[in-house]
Amino acid sequence: MTDTLWWLAAVVVMAIGLIGTILPVVPGTTIILVAAIVHRIFAGAENGVGWIAMAVLVVLTALSYLLDFFAGLVGAKRFGATRWGVIGAIIGGILGIFTGFITLLVLPIAGAVIGEMIGGKRLVDAGKAGWGTLLGNVAGMIGKLALGLAMVVVFLMNTRAPGLG
């Protein structure tokens, strides 16, 4: 009975983690990784994820953070952002972390535009850098969701659902 509860708890927490992969500031893949670790500790090694699968989960978590960091920057650069735009997007992202959900989405874009304008670009060209930042961030969210789903699949393929043999 307790194995069933631990497995269900892990799956529910992983579902929350999947939601967190598309919400800024919520460490979705880390939540999924912690759920797998806690499941292994409390359900026992024979019912939990093995070491190789755990290593895969750790690597996927690290990849999600790299993707999160670089997606907006790559998007901005792809749409012509200069160093000023990238610095503005980074500053906007940092400020957004401390000011709320909506501003976390808006401030990196505004930072890229303002940075480009400080660097001497016209508003239209600066807007392209902001657009690139937005598209990069959206692509990063989709990528993090895919990595989170892969993590859940690794967990499910490497554990036994209690009562299913």
C-alpha positions in Angstrom: 0.0 0.0 0.0 2.7 2.5 0.9 4.5 1.7 -2.5 1.3 2.7 -4.2 1.1 6.0 -2.3 4.7 6.9 -3.0 4.3 6.1 -6.7 1.1 8.2 -6.9 2.7 11.0 -4.9 5.7 11.0 -7.3 3.5 11.1 -10.4 1.4 14.0 -9.0 4.4 16.0 -8.1 5.9 15.4 -11.5 2.6 16.7 -13.1 3.1 19.8 -11.0 6.7 19.9 -12.3 5.5 19.7 -15.9 3.3 22.8 -15.3 6.3 24.5 -13.8 8.3 24.0 -17.0 6.1 26.5 -18.8 5.8 28.9 -15.9 8.6 31.3 -15.4 10.5 31.1 -12.0 9.0 27.7 -11.1 11.8 25.1 -11.4 9.7 22.4 -13.2 12.5 20.0 -14.1 14.0 20.3 -10.7 10.7 19.4 -9.1 10.5 16.3 -11.4 14.0 15.3 -10.4 13.3 15.7 -6.7 10.1 13.7 -7.0 12.2 10.8 -8.6 14.8 11.1 -5.8 12.2 11.1 -3.0 10.4 8.2 -4.6 13.6 6.2 -4.7 14.4 7.0 -1.1 11.0 6.2 0.3 9.8 3.4 -2.0 13.2 1.6 -1.9 15.8 1.0 -4.5 14.0 -2.1 -5.8 10.9 0.0 -6.7 12.7 3.3 -7.5 14.6 4.6 -10.4 18.0 3.0 -10.9 21.3 4.9 -11.0 21.6 5.1 -14.8 18.1 6.5 -15.1 18.8 8.9 -12.3 21.9 10.1 -14.1 19.7 10.7 -17.2 17.3 12.7 -15.1 20.1 14.8 -13.8 21.5 15.5 -17.3 18.0 16.4 -18.6 17.5 18.8 -15.7 20.9 20.5 -16.4 20.0 20.7 -20.1 16.7 22.4 -19.2 18.6 25.1 -17.3 21.0 25.6 -20.2 18.1 25.8 -22.6 16.3 28.3 -20.4 19.4 30.6 -20.2 20.3 30.5 -23.8 17.0 30.4 -25.6 16.1 34.1 -25.2 19.7 35.2 -26.0 19.8 33.1 -29.2 16.4 34.4 -30.3 17.5 38.0 -29.7 20.8 37.4 -31.6 19.0 35.7 -34.5 16.9 38.8 -34.9 19.9 41.1 -35.0 20.4 42.0 -31.4 23.7 43.5 -30.5 25.6 43.2 -27.3 23.4 46.1 -26.0 20.2 44.3 -26.7 21.5 41.1 -25.0 22.6 43.0 -21.9 19.2 44.7 -21.8 17.4 41.4 -22.1 19.5 39.9 -19.3 18.9 42.9 -17.0 15.2 42.8 -17.8 15.1 39.1 -17.0 16.8 39.6 -13.7 14.4 42.4 -12.8 11.5 40.3 -13.9 12.4 37.6 -11.4 11.8 40.0 -8.5 8.7 41.8 -9.8 6.1 39.2 -10.8 4.9 36.8 -13.4 3.7 39.2 -16.1 6.8 41.4 -15.8 9.0 38.3 -16.0 7.6 37.8 -19.5 7.7 41.5 -20.5 10.9 42.9 -19.0 13.4 40.9 -21.0 11.7 42.0 -24.2 11.6 45.6 -23.0 15.2 45.3 -21.9 16.3 44.1 -25.3 14.5 47.0 -27.0 15.8 49.6 -24.6 19.3 48.2 -24.8 19.3 48.4 -28.6 18.0 52.0 -28.5 20.8 52.9 -26.0 23.2 51.3 -28.5 22.0 53.6 -31.2 19.4 51.5 -33.1 16.1 52.9 -34.3 12.9 51.7 -32.7 12.0 49.4 -35.5 15.4 47.6 -35.4 15.3 47.5 -31.6 11.8 46.0 -31.8 13.2 43.2 -33.9 15.6 42.3 -31.1 12.7 42.3 -28.6 10.6 40.1 -30.9 13.6 37.7 -31.1 13.8 37.6 -27.4 10.1 36.7 -27.1 10.3 34.0 -29.7 13.5 32.6 -28.1 11.8 32.5 -24.7 8.7 30.7 -26.1 10.9 28.2 -27.9 12.8 27.7 -24.6 9.5 27.0 -22.8 8.5 24.4 -25.4 11.9 22.8 -25.1 11.7 22.7 -21.3 8.3 21.1 -21.5 9.7 18.5 -23.9 12.6 17.8 -21.5 10.2 17.6 -18.6 8.0 15.1 -20.5 11.1 13.1 -21.3 12.0 13.0 -17.6 8.5 11.7 -16.7 8.8 9.0 -19.3 12.2 8.0 -18.0 10.7 7.7 -14.5 7.7 5.7 -15.7 9.8 3.4 -17.8 12.1 2.7 -14.9 9.7 2.2 -12.1 7.0 -0.3 -11.6 3.5 1.0 -11.0 2.3 -0.8 -7.9 -0.3 -3.4 -8.7 0.7 -3.7 -12.3 3.3 -6.4 -11.8 
